[in-house]
Amino acid sequence: MKDSHRKSLIVLPVVVLLAALVAAAGSQGGATLGGIPVFSMAVGAAFLIQWLVFIPSFKAQTERFFDLTGSLTYIAITLLLVLLTPGVDARALLLAAMVLAWALRLGTFLFRRISKAGKDDRFDEIKPSFVRFLNVWTIQGLWVVLTAAAAWVAITSVTRVGLDWFALVGFLVWAVGFGFEIVADQQKSRFNADPANRGKFISTGLWSKSRHPNYFGEILLWIGVAIIALPALQAWQWVALISPVFVTLLLTKVSGVPLLETKSDRKWGGQADYEAYKRSTPVLIPKP
């Protein structure tokens, strides 16, 4: 058995185990339904949805509904948590609304993008392999759980705290991040849609302040969610604060900035204007 295939077989149980640990910790002091923690149900549902959509996707050898499934998972589970958790208060409703707004916006944006492009090159080598393609969907389940953890744990927590300064500050931070992400995505979409910009890199608008302003906005909005969730967390529920940490590490060390920086360097590395842009523009945090 090749090492790569052996590693692929290990991914699924490791990912599921990690999710199970988060589910167990996040469910402490949380609401239950029929004796089963509601947060644990949410974690299980997040993976079940991915696996159900994976089956027809593998048969059709398509990644067309991958991003859309992730977004719909956030939406479906967040709505169910609000409906299934007794005593939902204003803080929980605020968190749910924020997650729903983000997921609806991102899901629509990503689905339009892949519909226009027709495919996602990242999946070309993965799709033919049952195990590797399944792993990608399983990892997406973990991404959903860890990203939404702060909001979901706070929504299902039995600890209820009225709206306070945490809620206000958190909402303002989220709003700034959400706005940053929307504007950055719109600016890049318009830039790429202009035939005159074919083969060029964007360095205008928010992209003149940061090489990845959309990722900056993404990180900021989940920090805002965590701030609002804080007063509702207790004991092991503090594991939910993995949410902004996970998003930050994912985007800055794994699948976001590193991949795009490498891709950009291959395309424009050595060009005087691109090298000048890199020297004068921060990677993530916008310059004044």
C-alpha positions in Angstrom: 0.0 0.0 0.0 1.4 3.4 -1.0 2.1 5.9 1.8 -0.2 8.4 0.2 -3.1 5.9 0.1 -2.3 4.9 3.7 -2.4 8.5 4.8 -5.7 9.0 3.0 -7.3 6.1 5.0 -6.2 7.7 8.3 -7.7 11.1 7.6 -11.4 10.2 8.0 -11.2 8.5 11.5 -8.9 11.3 12.7 -11.2 14.0 11.6 -14.3 12.3 13.0 -12.5 11.7 16.3 -11.5 15.4 16.6 -15.1 16.4 15.8 -16.4 14.0 18.5 -14.1 15.5 21.1 -15.3 19.0 20.2 -18.9 17.8 20.4 -18.4 16.2 23.8 -16.8 19.3 25.2 -19.2 21.8 23.6 -22.2 19.8 24.8 -21.3 20.2 28.5 -23.8 22.6 30.0 -25.8 22.6 26.8 -29.5 21.9 26.0 -30.6 18.3 25.3 -33.3 16.7 23.3 -34.5 13.2 24.4 -31.3 13.0 26.5 -29.0 13.8 23.6 -27.0 17.0 23.6 -28.3 19.3 20.9 -24.8 20.5 20.0 -23.7 17.0 19.5 -26.6 16.4 17.1 -25.5 19.5 15.2 -21.9 18.1 14.8 -23.2 14.7 13.6 -25.6 16.4 11.2 -22.8 18.5 9.7 -21.0 15.3 8.7 -24.1 13.4 7.6 -25.0 16.1 5.2 -21.6 16.1 3.6 -21.6 12.3 3.2 -25.1 12.3 1.7 -24.1 14.8 -1.0 -20.8 13.1 -1.6 -22.4 10.0 -2.9 -24.1 11.5 -6.1 -21.1 13.9 -6.5 -18.7 11.0 -6.7 -20.9 9.1 -9.1 -21.2 12.2 -11.3 -17.5 13.1 -10.7 -18.4 16.7 -9.9 -17.4 19.2 -7.3 -20.1 21.7 -8.5 -22.2 21.4 -5.3 -19.2 21.2 -2.8 -19.1 24.8 -1.7 -22.9 25.2 -1.8 -23.3 22.1 0.4 -21.0 23.7 3.0 -23.0 26.9 3.1 -26.3 25.1 3.2 -25.0 23.0 6.1 -24.4 26.2 8.1 -27.9 27.5 7.3 -29.8 24.3 7.9 -28.1 23.4 11.2 -28.3 27.0 12.6 -32.0 27.1 11.9 -32.5 23.7 13.5 -30.6 24.7 16.6 -32.8 27.8 17.1 -35.9 25.6 16.7 -34.7 22.7 18.9 -33.1 24.6 21.7 -35.5 25.7 24.5 -35.3 29.2 25.9 -33.5 30.7 22.9 -32.7 34.4 23.9 -31.7 37.5 22.0 -28.0 36.7 22.1 -28.7 33.3 20.5 -30.9 34.9 17.9 -28.3 37.5 17.1 -25.6 34.8 16.6 -27.9 32.8 14.4 -28.7 35.8 12.3 -25.0 36.6 11.8 -24.2 33.0 10.8 -27.1 32.9 8.4 -26.2 36.2 6.8 -22.6 35.1 6.3 -23.5 31.7 4.9 -26.2 33.0 2.5 -23.8 35.6 1.1 -20.8 33.3 0.8 -22.8 30.4 -0.6 -24.4 32.5 -3.3 -21.0 34.0 -4.2 -19.1 30.7 -4.4 -21.9 28.9 -6.3 -22.1 31.8 -8.9 -18.3 31.6 -9.2 -18.1 27.9 -9.9 -21.1 28.0 -12.2 -19.4 30.6 -14.3 -16.0 28.8 -14.2 -17.6 25.4 -14.8 -15.1 23.6 -12.5 -12.7 23.9 -9.6 -9.2 22.8 -10.6 -8.3 21.9 -7.1 -10.5 18.7 -7.4 -9.0 17.4 -10.7 -6.7 14.9 -9.1 -8.9 14.1 -6.1 -12.3 13.3 -7.7 -11.3 9.9 -9.3 -10.3 8.5 -5.9 -13.2 7.5 -3.7 -11.2 7.8 -0.5 -9.5 11.1 -1.3 -12.8 12.7 -2.5 -14.6 11.4 0.6 -11.9 12.9 2.8 -12.4 16.3 1.2 -16.1 16.2 2.0 -15.4 14.9 5.5 -12.9 17.7 6.2 -15.5 20.2 5.0 -17.8 18.8 7.8 -15.0 19.5 10.3 -14.6 23.0 8.8 -18.3 23.7 9.3 -18.2 22.4 12.9 -15.0 24.2 14.0 -15.9 27.5 12.3 -19.5 27.7 13.7 -18.5 26.2 17.1 -18.7 29.5 19.1 -22.1 30.4 17.7 -23.6 26.9 17.9 -22.4 26.3 21.5 -23.6 29.7 22.7 -27.0 29.1 21.0 -27.4 25.7 22.7 -26.0 26.7 26.1 -28.3 26.7 29.1 -26.4 29.8 30.3 -28.5 32.8 29.2 -27.1 36.3 29.5 -28.9 39.4 28.2 -27.4 41.5 25.4 -24.5 43.6 26.8 -21.2 45.3 25.8 -19.9 42.0 24.5 -22.8 41.7 22.1 -22.4 45.3 20.9 -18.6 45.1 20.5 -18.8 41.7 18.9 -21.5 42.8 16.4 -19.5 45.9 15.4 -16.4 43.7 14.8 -18.4 41.2 12.8 -20.0 44.0 10.8 -16.7 45.5 9.8 -15.3 42.0 8.8 -18.5 41.1 6.9 -18.4 44.4 5.0 -14.7 44.0 4.2 -15.3 40.5 2.8 -18.2 41.6 0.7 -16.5 44.7 -0.8 -13.3 42.8 -1.4 -15.0 40.0 -3.2 -17.1 42.4 -5.3 -14.1 44.4 -6.3 -12.2 41.3 -7.4 -15.2 39.9 -9.3 -15.6 43.2 -11.2 -11.8 43.3 -11.9 -11.7 39.8 -13.3 -14.9 40.4 -15.4 -13.2 43.2 -17.3 -11.5 41.8 -20.4 -8.9 44.6 -20.2 -7.6 43.0 -16.9 -7.0 39.5 -18.4 -3.8 38.2 -17.1 -3.4 41.0 -14.6 -3.5 41.1 -10.8 -5.7 43.4 -8.8 -4.1 46.1 -6.8 -6.9 48.7 -6.4 -9.6 49.3 -3.8 -9.2 47.2 -0.7 -6.6 45.2 -2.6 -4.3 48.2 -2.4 -4.4 48.0 1.4 -4.0 44.2 1.8 -3.1 41.4 -0.6 -6.0 39.3 0.9 -8.6 41.7 2.3 -11.4 39.2 1.9 -9.5 36.8 4.3 -8.9 39.6 6.7 -12.7 40.3 6.8 -13.4 36.6 7.2 -11.1 36.3 10.3 -12.5 39.5 11.8 -16.1 38.5 11.5 -15.6 35.2 13.3 -13.7 37.0 16.1 -16.8 39.1 16.4 -19.0 36.0 16.7 -16.7 34.6 19.4 -16.9 37.9 21.4 -20.7 37.8 21.4 -20.6 34.1 22.4 -18.2 34.6 25.4 -20.7 35.3 28.2 -22.8 32.2 27.3 -19.8 29.8 27.6 -18.8 27.9 30.7 -16.4 25.1 31.7 -15.6 22.8 28.7 -17.8 25.0 26.4 -14.7 27.3 26.2 -13.5 24.8 23.5 -15.9 26.8 21.2 -13.3 29.6 21.1 -11.4 27.4 18.7 -13.6 29.0 16.1 -11.6 32.2 15.3 -8.3 30.4 16.0 -9.2 27.7 13.5 -10.3 30.2 10.8 -7.1 32.2 11.3 -4.8 29.2 11.1 -6.7 27.8 8.1 -6.6 30.9 6.1 -3.0 32.0 7.0 -1.2 28.7 7.2 -3.1 26.1 5.2 -5.6 26.7 2.4 -5.9 30.4 2.0 -3.0 32.8 1.9 -0.2 30.3 1.2 -1.9 28.7 -1.8 -2.8 32.0 -3.4 0.6 33.6 -2.7 2.3 30.6 -4.4 -0.1 30.8 -7.3 0.4 34.5 -7.7 4.2 34.1 -7.5 4.1 31.6 -10.3 2.0 33.9 -12.5 3.6 37.3 -11.9 6.8 36.6 -9.9 9.6 38.7 -11.3 7.4 41.4 -12.8 8.5 44.8 -11.5 4.9 46.0 -10.8 4.0 42.8 -8.9 7.2 42.8 -6.9 6.6 46.4 -6.0 3.0 45.6 -5.0 4.2 42.8 -2.7 6.8 45.0 -1.0 4.3 47.9 -0.4 1.2 45.9 0.5 0.7 43.8 3.7 -0.2 40.2 3.2 -3.3 40.3 5.5 -3.8 43.2 7.9 -4.7 46.3 5.8 -2.3 49.3 6.0 -3.7 52.7 7.0 
